Amino acid sequence: MGLSQWAKAQKMFLGSPRIISPNQIEDKDKGHANITIDPSTLQPNAKKDGTDAWFSYTLFRAPWHGEKFQKEFPAEKEYRHSLPEEVEGLQAVVDRVKEGLKKKEIQQLDPALTTLVKISDEGFLESYVLIRRPDKGISLDYPAYRDAHREKVRQYIAEWIVHPAQ
């Protein structure tokens, strides 16, 4: 709220990159994930624009619904969506996109994926997740990350969120 008021007084506006996976992953029960793949990411044109890379997102997040979460967060009794899980999934997408670009499989990269790669390359993936993609589980990881990386969060907000009014 304070940032919004400051931006208005400074004649700035707040805007954040919108990057959403077309695939879904939900916690089904203890140790199991329910994965829904958007059929469009399996079409031939998905390889040409890189959207097939979203399959990596679900593959890398699925193990977190079982032992991986327990190993990373031994003090927590139940699974929750976490910052490391989300970052790992998004980084897998970035890595797959970069591989596709290198192999010249991607001809016209999807704009959202272009933004995701840039955010990752600039070292803002964690800040992006905490500011733009928080949910109940991820928000629990914010205080520790902010305390350890306050300048990185500030820099992300300055470079990716606050924009001059037009």
PyMOL commands that set and color helices and strands:
alter all, ss='L'
color gray80, all
select helices_A, chain A and resi 2-9+39-42+44-49+51-65+67-72+83-102+111-121+125-132+136-139+142-148+150-161
alter helices_A, ss='H'
color red, helices_A
select strands_A, chain A and resi 12-14+24-29+32-36+162-164
alter strands_A, ss='S'
color yellow, strands_A
deselect
rebuild
show_as cartoon
